[in-house]
Amino acid sequence: MNRAELADFLRRGRARLEPSDVGLAPGARRRTPGLRREEVASLAGMSVDYYTRLEQRRGPRPSRQMLAALARALRLTDDERDHLFHLVGEEPPRRDAASAHVRPGLLLVLDRLYDSPAQVVTDCGEVLAQNALAKALVGDASVRPPRERNLTRRFFLDPAARALFPPEDLPAHARDHVANLRAVAAARPDDPEPAALVAELRARSEEFAALWEEHQVSLRRPRVKRFLHPVVGLLELECEVLLAHQSHHHLIIHTARPGTESHDRLRLLGVVGVQDLAPQGAPG
């Protein structure tokens, strides 16, 4: 691990970004250019102390998950992301597999969608990035351990994730999750990630195992979804799915039709923001 080069790379990456580049309000006038350390730490889901020590050449060796989070927070390109991994002595992720690295352009789009809940999700259901309104609607995925950020795993193994939907909608969500995962697993037979997720869920969820035997196949598609939020109530939202095929990422955007009750409630949610009452699931 090259601590000196890593510290310099992080400082320079932070200095070249403005708050507006990452979806943050400008705030008070700044004495120095770039993001503050606490802003980078928040975007990466780590403590300020941990990030500060990395910039001071005395931090512990970051995990691969932490490196991916730093790459997203600093809006690194693929080449810059690989360089970050090399500085820590890690092999960069393969570019032909599903990656936890979100391209800066996709993150820029996500940041601009301030009035619509939006999140970047892998085709296997891993939540990689969310805007503020998505966190308010479905909970902040970044505060959970990495294994608890997968939509499909949480839906079948965590009852709290199901509380986000009306009970009568749950069977359709279950079938959608299974059908999507089957399509992904077949499309990437040499990738261990979807195969491992299938094996785990078949062993731990009778519902998943039964649906898997039906052999239904369907990728994520635009449709209407209903959410039960504990603060603003029921929201009926249009779900749009934009694909980034090369990285196996989906940009999932939820919108409400103007003039509807759901539109008013979504605007209220934007005012309320993330509260302790916000649900802790993260559906896709």
C-alpha positions in Angstrom: 0.0 0.0 0.0 1.6 3.3 -1.1 0.3 5.6 1.6 1.9 8.8 0.3 0.6 8.4 -3.3 -2.8 7.4 -2.0 -3.0 10.4 0.2 -2.0 12.7 -2.6 -4.4 11.1 -5.0 -7.3 11.5 -2.6 -6.5 15.1 -1.8 -6.3 16.1 -5.5 -9.5 14.2 -6.3 -11.3 16.0 -3.5 -9.9 19.4 -4.6 -11.1 19.2 -8.2 -14.8 18.7 -7.2 -17.3 21.4 -6.3 -20.4 20.6 -4.2 -22.6 21.0 -7.2 -20.6 18.2 -9.0 -21.9 15.7 -6.4 -25.4 17.0 -5.8 -24.6 19.1 -2.7 -25.7 22.6 -2.0 -22.9 25.2 -2.3 -23.3 26.4 1.3 -21.2 29.2 2.7 -18.2 30.7 0.9 -15.2 28.3 1.0 -11.7 29.4 1.7 -10.2 26.6 -0.4 -11.5 24.9 -3.5 -13.0 21.5 -3.6 -15.1 19.3 -1.3 -14.5 19.2 2.5 -13.2 15.9 4.0 -16.5 15.4 5.8 -18.4 15.7 2.5 -16.3 13.0 0.9 -16.6 10.8 3.9 -20.4 11.2 3.9 -20.6 10.4 0.2 -18.4 7.3 0.7 -20.3 6.1 3.8 -17.3 6.2 6.1 -16.3 8.1 9.2 -14.6 11.5 8.8 -11.8 10.2 11.1 -11.1 7.2 8.8 -11.0 9.3 5.7 -8.8 12.0 7.4 -6.3 9.4 8.4 -6.1 8.1 4.7 -5.2 11.7 3.6 -2.7 11.9 6.4 -0.8 8.8 5.3 -1.7 6.9 8.5 -5.0 5.2 7.7 -5.6 1.4 7.7 -5.7 -0.5 4.4 -9.2 0.1 2.9 -11.3 -2.9 1.9 -12.4 -3.4 -1.7 -15.9 -2.2 -0.8 -14.4 1.0 0.7 -12.3 1.6 -2.4 -15.4 1.3 -4.6 -17.2 3.7 -2.4 -14.3 6.2 -2.5 -14.2 5.9 -6.3 -18.0 6.8 -6.5 -17.6 9.6 -4.0 -14.7 11.2 -6.0 -16.4 10.6 -9.3 -13.4 8.7 -10.7 -13.2 7.4 -14.2 -12.6 3.7 -14.8 -8.9 4.3 -15.3 -8.7 6.4 -12.1 -10.6 3.8 -10.2 -8.1 1.1 -11.3 -5.3 3.4 -10.2 -6.9 3.8 -6.8 -7.0 0.0 -6.4 -3.4 -0.3 -7.5 -2.2 2.3 -4.9 -3.7 0.1 -2.1 -2.1 -3.1 -3.6 -5.5 -4.5 -4.8 -6.3 -5.9 -8.2 -9.0 -3.7 -9.9 -12.3 -5.3 -10.6 -12.8 -7.0 -14.0 -14.4 -4.6 -16.5 -16.4 -7.3 -18.2 -18.3 -8.2 -15.0 -20.8 -6.4 -12.9 -18.9 -3.6 -11.2 -19.5 -1.6 -8.1 -17.9 1.4 -9.8 -20.5 3.8 -11.1 -19.4 6.0 -14.0 -19.2 9.7 -13.2 -21.7 10.6 -16.0 -24.3 8.3 -14.5 -23.7 9.8 -11.0 -24.1 13.3 -12.5 -27.5 12.3 -13.9 -28.5 10.9 -10.5 -27.5 14.1 -8.7 -29.6 16.2 -11.1 -32.8 14.2 -10.3 -33.4 16.1 -7.1 -37.2 15.9 -7.4 -37.5 12.2 -8.2 -36.3 9.2 -6.2 -33.5 7.6 -8.1 -30.9 5.0 -7.5 -28.2 3.0 -9.4 -28.5 -0.7 -9.0 -26.6 -3.6 -10.5 -28.6 -6.2 -12.5 -28.2 -8.5 -9.6 -29.9 -6.0 -7.3 -27.0 -4.4 -5.5 -27.7 -0.8 -4.6 -24.7 1.3 -5.5 -25.9 4.9 -5.2 -29.0 6.8 -4.3 -30.1 10.4 -4.4 -31.5 12.1 -1.3 -35.2 11.5 -2.2 -34.6 7.8 -2.8 -33.1 7.6 0.7 -36.1 9.3 2.0 -38.5 6.9 0.2 -36.8 3.6 0.8 -34.0 4.1 3.3 -30.3 4.8 3.0 -28.6 1.6 1.7 -25.1 3.0 2.4 -25.6 2.7 6.2 -26.1 -1.1 6.0 -23.3 -3.7 5.8 -22.5 -4.5 2.1 -24.3 -7.9 2.2 -27.5 -6.1 3.2 -27.6 -3.8 0.2 -28.9 -6.3 -2.3 -32.6 -5.8 -3.1 -33.4 -9.4 -3.9 -31.7 -10.8 -0.8 -33.4 -8.3 1.4 -36.8 -8.9 -0.1 -36.8 -12.6 0.6 -34.8 -12.6 3.9 -35.7 -9.3 5.7 -39.4 -8.7 6.6 -38.7 -5.0 7.0 -38.0 -4.7 3.2 -41.5 -6.0 2.5 -43.1 -3.4 4.7 -42.4 -0.8 2.0 -45.2 -2.3 -0.2 -48.9 -3.0 0.1 -49.4 -6.7 1.1 -51.4 -7.4 -2.0 -48.5 -6.3 -4.2 -45.9 -8.6 -2.6 -46.5 -11.7 -4.8 -45.8 -9.7 -8.0 -42.6 -8.2 -6.5 -41.4 -11.7 -5.5 -42.0 -13.0 -9.0 -40.2 -10.0 -10.6 -37.1 -10.5 -8.4 -36.8 -14.2 -9.2 -37.5 -13.8 -12.9 -34.9 -11.0 -13.2 -32.3 -13.0 -11.3 -32.8 -16.1 -13.5 -32.3 -14.0 -16.6 -29.1 -12.4 -15.2 -27.7 -15.8 -14.1 -28.3 -17.3 -17.5 -26.7 -14.3 -19.3 -23.6 -14.5 -17.1 -22.9 -18.2 -16.5 -19.2 -17.6 -15.7 -19.9 -14.8 -13.1 -20.0 -16.3 -9.6 -22.1 -13.4 -8.1 -25.5 -14.3 -9.5 -24.9 -18.0 -9.1 -24.0 -17.5 -5.4 -27.0 -15.4 -4.8 -29.3 -18.0 -6.3 -27.8 -20.8 -4.3 -28.1 -18.8 -1.0 -31.7 -17.8 -1.6 -32.8 -21.3 -2.7 -31.3 -22.6 0.6 -32.7 -19.9 2.9 -36.1 -19.0 1.4 -38.8 -21.6 0.6 -40.7 -18.9 -1.3 -37.7 -18.1 -3.5 -37.0 -21.8 -4.1 -40.6 -22.5 -5.2 -40.7 -19.5 -7.6 -37.3 -20.5 -9.0 -38.8 -23.9 -10.0 -41.4 -22.1 -12.2 -38.5 -20.9 -14.5 -40.0 -17.5 -15.3 -37.7 -15.0 -17.0 -38.1 -11.3 -17.1 -35.7 -8.4 -16.9 -36.6 -5.2 -15.0 -39.1 -3.2 -17.0 -40.8 0.2 -16.5 -44.1 -0.1 -14.6 -46.2 1.4 -11.9 -45.2 0.6 -8.3 -46.9 1.4 -5.0 -44.9 2.3 -1.8 -46.1 2.5 1.8 -44.2 5.3 3.5 -44.7 5.7 7.3 -44.7 9.5 7.1 -46.5 10.5 3.8 -48.5 7.4 3.2 -49.3 5.5 0.0 -47.5 6.6 -3.2 -48.2 5.3 -6.7 -45.1 6.0 -8.8 -44.1 5.4 -12.4 -40.9 3.3 -12.3 -38.5 3.9 -15.3 -35.4 1.7 -15.8 -32.5 3.1 -17.8 -29.8 0.6 -18.7 -26.0 1.0 -18.9 -25.2 -2.3 -20.6 -21.4 -2.3 -20.4 -21.4 -2.1 -16.6 -24.6 -4.1 -15.9 -26.1 -1.1 -14.1 -29.6 0.2 -14.0 -30.7 3.7 -13.2 -34.1 3.3 -11.6 -36.2 6.5 -11.4 -39.6 6.9 -9.7 -41.9 9.7 -10.7 -45.5 10.8 -9.9 -48.0 12.1 -12.3 -48.6 15.9 -11.8 -51.9 16.7 -10.2 -52.2 13.4 -8.4 -52.2 12.8 -4.6 -49.0 10.8 -5.0 -47.4 13.8 -6.6 -48.3 16.0 -3.7 -47.0 13.3 -1.2 -43.8 13.0 -3.1 -43.2 16.8 -2.9 -44.0 16.5 0.9 -41.4 13.7 1.1 -38.8 16.1 -0.4 -39.5 18.5 2.4 -39.6 16.0 5.2 -36.4 14.3 4.0 -34.7 11.3 5.7 -36.1 10.8 9.2 -35.8 8.1 11.8 -39.3 6.9 10.7 -38.1 6.4 7.1 -38.3 2.7 6.0 -35.2 0.7 6.0 -35.6 -1.4 2.8 -34.4 -0.4 -0.6 -36.6 -1.8 -3.4 -35.7 -1.7 -7.0 
